[in-house]
Amino acid sequence: MIERLNTVGRTTSRTPTQAGLAIYLSADWFVVFLAFIACSARAAEPAHRPNVLYLVADQWRAAATGYAGDPNVKTPHLDNLAAQSVNFTRAVSGCPVCSPHRASLMTGQFPLTNGVFMNDVHLRDDATCLAEVFLAAGYDTGLIGKWHLDGRGRSNYIPPESRQGFDYWKVLECTHDYNHSFYYAGNDPTKLTWPGYDAIAQTQDAIQYIKGHTHGDKPFLLFVSWGPPHNPYQTAPQNYRAIYEPDKIELRPNVPEKLHKKAQQDLAGYYAHCTALDDCVGELLKTLDDTGLAGNTIVVFSSDHGAMLGSQGQDRKQRPWDESIRVPLLVRYPRDLGNTGRRLDAPINTPDLMPTLLALADLKCPDTVEGLDYSNYIRTGKNPPKDFALISCPAPFGEWSRSNGGREFRGVRTERFTYVRDLNGPWLLYDNQTDPFQQHNQVKAPDAADDQKKLDLLLKRTLHDHHDEFLPADKYIARWGYKVDANGTVPYTP
């Protein structure tokens, strides 16, 4: 076209009629040329935006990596990733259990807004979700692994209208049978089986997805959602289980002596899952390097919640202690953030992840989002949008039912303190700076009275701002029309 434009526009000897015709054609082709350039720019724009590879494990607590200082676990690939990433040292899962975290991640909303404050309930099909924003911006979107937002049976086929913007789909609602793991591919309702240990097979599928976008004209958003290291803990491949001897596991000092043996057994299997996933992370990072996509790909590594694993004499999640609420959060984006690792200590909460990712990708955030954008804090290390995270359990259920000590709570996790109220009043207060394993509850302690007063005011103001009335669980369950069993748990079919 440029050659034709130059040919039409070059100076030659013409009659007046010929000259006029030439000027007309030149103007005509110039308009066409400008339109072509504009269309090309619009078409190319998405390709210049970053890819996003979001790696989410299940029940991986923040402390359980080499880079976080765990003396037992071997995570060399994550340690290397941390050395190149922004490391949020106080990332918090505000409602630390599976479905509530995932719904907040996808919607940027708090659980009482999107209604997913329990497991096995349905995230509304009309919710405005992260993948839908990326899809509308010209991205390919993919999800491989666990979903747990459909709420209509853990092994049932999930129809397209309930996939919240993901177009590439190799997913099962939920399973923890990692060596006999099923999934559905796309719009085919045929149940398929991942070969071997599912996290490894899912990683291989993700590698092929990434390779398929090496020379594509569209960026991608890919979630790889692994089931491990969630219990059962003794089901990682044997070569990983052989790494860890239970009697050599060093325990956190807040594990009661009577639970030492069980905690060591559980942790040995837990760490085996972690190391298996660490190798999966290494394979994915190598693929980004080999394909030349690493520089323009935002890589996020995180988890939906932590795990108590004997600390405080407790197990599993949903609890307000750090082992349950704190999760790993690494963000690497070489083109924008460089390759030098940095620690950021301000708390960041689950609803903040969606607006932050959208800002890093230069995409507009929907008005429905309640979380805050941390992208400027990521880039500068200054002025975090807030200095605390709201934590909650609107309704105890499942592994933390009332018969197992479960209770409604609301709290705040600041850089230094953890403060929690239950329905009866102040429950927990820890100075995490002087008491990092939360062994000394200072609620009503005279020397902590000023701190407790300030934290109580912060919590009450935050609940007011979020229109959270802090009611008993049955009020919210009735409001959303959920049916629960005697333990307060939504029944589900496996």
C-alpha positions, 0 to 999 in steps of 0.5 A: 500500500505504501508503494502504491501511495508513493507511486500515486503521489510522485511528481510527474508531468501531468495535464490539469485533469491528470493532476487533479485525479492524482491529488484525489487518489492521493488523498483517498489512499492517504485516508485508507492508509491512516485507517489501516494504521489506526486499525493495526494499532488497535489490533496490536494493542492487546498483544503489547499488554502483559500475559498473566500466569496466576498459580494458586495452591490450596492450603499453602501457608505463608511460612512454608517456603524456603524464602520465608524461613521454614527450616524443613521444606525444600522450595528452590524454584519458589526461592528463586522466583522470590528473589526476582519478585515483589514479595508481600510478606503479610498477604492475608486471606481475609476469609480463610477457606476455599470458596470464599477466598476464590470468590473474593479473588474473582470478584474483588468483593468481600464475602458478604457482598458476593454471598460466598462466605461458605464452601459449596455455594454458587457464585452468581452467574451475573457477577462481574469477574476478573476473567471477564474483564480480561476477556473483554480486553482481548485476552485469551483466558484459561483455567486448569484445575480446581474451581469450587465456585459452582456449588452444584456438586463437586464432580458435576459438569459446569456449564459455560455460563457459570465459568465467569469469563474463562474460555479454555477450561480443564476443570473439576469443581473440587477433589483432593484425590490427587492420584485419581483426579477427574476434569471436564474439558471445554463444553464436553460433558464427558468426565476425563482423568488426569494421568498420575498425580494431577498437579503434574499433569495439570502443569504439563497442560499449562505448559502446552497452553503457554507454548501455544501462545508463543507467537500469538497476537493475543495475550493470555490470562491463565490460572493454574489451580492446584489441589495440593498441599491440602490434605490428605497429606500422604499422597504426594508421589513417593520420590517427594515423600521420601525427602521428608522424615517425620521425626526430623521435622522442626515444629513451630513453638506454638504446637502443643507437645501432645500433638508433636508426633501427629504434626510431624507426620502431617507436615512431612506429607504436607512438605512433600506436596509443597516440593512437588508443586515447587517443581511444577513452578520451576517447569512453568517458569522455564517454559516462560524463559524458553518461549521468550514470554517471561519478560512480558508475563505477570507471574503470581504465586499464592494460595487460597488460605493457610493451614494450622497443622497443630499450631495453637492445638488447631488443625486446618483453616478458617481460624484467625491465627497467622498459620490460617490467614497468611498466604504466600504472595509473589508478583513478578513482572520483569518488563515493569518491575525489573528482576530484583526481589523486594519485600513489601510488609503492608498487609494486602487482602484477597479483594485487593488482588483483582484491582491490582492485577487489572492496574498492572495490566492497564485495564479498567477496574469495574465499579463493583470491586471493593478491593484496593489497587496496590499497583503503585505500592508495588512499583514504588514501595511507598504509600500502601492504600491501607495498613491493615486487612479485615479478617472474618468468619461469617459462618463457622462450618465444616472442619471448624463447626461449632462442635469443633470450637468454630465461631463467628469472628471479625478482626484486623491484621495490621503489620504489627497486631492481630485483633479479633472479636467474636459475638461476645466481644474482644477475643484475641490480641497479639503483638506479632512483633514481640510474639511472632507465634501468637502465644500470649493473648493480650486481650484485657491486659492492662499494658495493652489497653491503649492498643486494644482501644485503637484496634477496636475502633479501627475494626468497628469503623471498618465494619461500618464502612463495609456495611457489615452488621456482624450478625450471627451466622444464621442471619446471613445463611437465611438472607442468602437462602442457603440450606445447611445441615446440623453442623452449619455446613452446606451439604454437597455431593462428592 
